[in-house]
Amino acid sequence: MSVVDPALGPDHPVDLVVTGARLVVTMDDDRTEIAGGWVAVDGGAIAGVGPAGTEPLGRRRLDAADGLVTPGLVNAHHHIYQNLTRALPPATEHDLFGWLTDLYPIWADLDEEAAYLSAWVGFAELALGGCTTTMDHLYVHPRGGGDLITAEIAAATELGMRFHATRGSMSRSRKDGGLPPDEVVQDPDEILADSERLVARHHRREPLAMVQVALAPCSPFSVTPELMVATAELAERLDVRLHTHLAEDRDEDEYCQQVYGCRPLEYFEQVGWASDRAWVAHCVHPNGDEIERLARWGTGVAHCPSSNQILGAGLAPIRELLDAGVPVGLGCDGSSSADSASLWLETRAAMLLARLRHGAGAMQAREALEMATRGGARCLGRQGTLGELSVGAAGDLVVWPLDGVRFAGAWADPVGALLRCGPNAARHTVVAGRLVVDDGQLVAPDVADVLRRHEAVARRWQR
Ligand SMILES: [Zn+2]
């Protein structure tokens, strides 16, 4: 099969042609896979895919020999600023509530420079791991810290990453029965006004938008119900998406029972969030009835397998969520809870955990890859545009190497090989038709300089 946009004409060279792949996995509606295939990108969008010998002329040609081409991976949950507090004891020894309580006072130093540097490093790390679109849930906005989200967007634009910023928030401090200390929470009116400002300034509505903004109160134990309700109303009025943490671990179940007299999902429904406008991080502990309700609402779930394992949060019922029809994407979660930010790693971990829970038949590589691509796109409200290589979709793709020692002998199934062998990282990462990673290296200059500045901030914070 070969689908080339007829508007291009036979002589019109496209911006980029990726050729010679061992396999192109399109993740389109028919899940088309093309052995020896090519992908063309023009004007930032996929212009065509097809078998060898039918490719259009390209101004630039990218060799995918011995490689697998997939859509760029979509990261549906992250807290990038936490790469300034990676692997930091004693937080590393604790579960969610203890880990947070150790780190909140350090995060109170977050400012524009720290937000920019951590975002730059975080986006670079994600791109090297085959991610082309990421969200970031930035919920710490210390007084006097400045415009942290605009600083992150500057880093995304510099590196050429597609970015869904979320205006996170915390409004319930310890004195009001919440978990965080006073210095990292904000007044609800200030949060709502800043949310509206950021949407007006940065949220793009065109199909191939590089930057979008969603609203994201942090969690049941750090935000008041009033702010949850007001945020849902604001998201409805501004027509932007909603995100929060939900049902992450047993402490949260207990907190909700004590404070709200119900389970986390009931609370989520009571505050007006039960809809397809929302996607939630984790969802490790929904019961059977709650899984059905999530599916009915169309609420998405960002599964974060590494974070769940490191924090000992539990084994999320991903097979059950998928079977019920819940949109499930993958997230690497915060840089200091999972500590590593590789969507390749999360995709493999999701496959392994589903099999650990229900046996080897519970998840195969293609379904895991589908969560990392189409699933993430559904979480972000970008289905049809992100997470698939179909004509008109975003020109975001990854060429994965399948050669060398790690893949020797894996000839039968390139998709199985991608996730069962490894570890792996991108050979090329392309966003909107532009290379962000070329031959395993970041295209952006100044990596060493940014890392030096990042180190200075991280060492100051950790002193
Ligand atoms: Zn999180």
Residues whose N, C-alpha, C, O or C-beta is under 5 A from the ligand:
A	BS01	ZN	A281 D333 G334
